[in-house]
Amino acid sequence: MLRLLKIILITITLFSMQGEIAETLHFMVLPVGRKVCTFDDLLPCIEKITLLSDEEDRILEAHEDALPS
């Protein structure tokens, strides 16, 4: 049960991060965003995408290791 709760919490965090990334990228392609954003502004998005990938791997591994119900 604790493992399932942990997986749910990680999943919620991942969805939250995806929203932040989408909002940032959306702003960056708007005319205003293109004028004020630089490549350095993309680095936090790239770091979050990397973290998402790592967390996804953790979730899949935890799910595979879980005992069958």
TAPEFEN-V564409 format. One record per backbone hydrogen bond with DSSP energy under -0.5 kcal/mol. NH is the residue of the N-H (numbers start at 0). CO is the residue of the C=O. If there is no record, write none. Layout:
# TAPEFEN-V564409
nh=NH co=CO
nh=NH co=CO
This chain:
# TAPEFEN-V564409
nh=4 co=0
nh=5 co=1
nh=6 co=2
nh=7 co=3
nh=8 co=4
nh=9 co=5
nh=10 co=6
nh=11 co=7
nh=12 co=8
nh=13 co=9
nh=14 co=10
nh=15 co=11
nh=16 co=12
nh=17 co=13
nh=18 co=14
nh=19 co=15
nh=20 co=16
nh=21 co=17
nh=22 co=18
nh=23 co=19
nh=24 co=20
nh=25 co=21
nh=26 co=22
nh=27 co=23
nh=28 co=24
nh=28 co=25
nh=29 co=25
nh=29 co=26
nh=32 co=26
nh=33 co=29
nh=34 co=30
nh=35 co=31
nh=36 co=32
nh=40 co=37
nh=41 co=37
nh=41 co=38
nh=42 co=38
nh=42 co=39
nh=43 co=39
nh=45 co=41
nh=46 co=42
nh=47 co=43
nh=48 co=44
nh=49 co=45
nh=50 co=46
nh=51 co=47
nh=52 co=48
nh=53 co=49
nh=54 co=50
nh=55 co=51
nh=56 co=52
nh=57 co=53
nh=58 co=54
nh=59 co=55
nh=60 co=56
nh=61 co=57
nh=62 co=58
nh=63 co=59
nh=64 co=60
nh=65 co=61
